[in-house]
Amino acid sequence: MDDRYSTDVLADGWRTHGHRPVARIEASPDLVVEVAADGFCGAVLGVSSGLVELEDRGGRRRLFPLGPGFLVDGADVVLVQPATVASRAPQRTASGSFAAPSSRARVARASRILVEGKHDAELVEKVWGDDLRAEGVVVEYLQGIDLLEATLDAEPPTAQRRYGVLLDHLVQGSKESRIADAIGRGPHGRHVRIVGHPFVDVWQCVTPRAMGIANWPDVPRGIDIKVGTCRALGWAWETPADLARAWQRILGRVRTYRDLEPALLGRVEELIDFVTD
């Protein structure tokens, strides 16, 4: 006669008896996974602070906690932190340049790059910061193009102290283009390189794809570009703190040079070459 009480029900493994083990998979770049909870499907962009960032075919990006709740080829998996593997391949910076050896250091040059505002400086630092530190180039912000001539008068450029200047909205007929032309013809023009991108504000230098939107809003004249952008996207805009949070939201979407418009990329590279020549 069978003894149905012969097995110890409290023996090790009773909690998982009959459960299939779930595969543990490293969240490696380009791995395509599906989120079981809502069906969002995307490729892994990277892992940071216990979160995995996914990007779908439409360019939308979302963050999810590592762990269970994902599908790969229809099967349940647990996403885990990728193992750190030392690579023999040359490392690259966010700008796409080969990273300099960590032991390399350089005293700041007299030459420098000037940008219009804090947001411009933060964006340049995020993408080109490693390159600029390796070359000893400092980025300073002017708090407005109207202060450029006074800044040059206070510390005149020379062959040993060149200035590269990055402007917003440098298009034919704009105030920025008139100021740039006047300085180029003046006494400082020989040792100053002024370039710019065509966008009204540096916010728009981040690609819509990186932001997960079709296009940046078209803000009518007479409305502050930052305020109008936030209102159109449904973000808070009433206070300076709201606008600061909006910028951090945008800056957080920038990982590498691929997240920036070519119209900005070429101009920054041109300035780096100019001040380090």
PyMOL commands that set and color helices and strands:
alter all, ss='L'
color gray80, all
select helices_A, chain A and resi 118-135+145-154+175-185+189-191+202-205+208-211+225-233+240-251+257-259+262-276
alter helices_A, ss='H'
color red, helices_A
select strands_A, chain A and resi 23-26+32-35+41-48+51-55+61-65+67-72+75-80+112-115+138-141+163-167+192-196
alter strands_A, ss='S'
color yellow, strands_A
deselect
rebuild
show_as cartoon
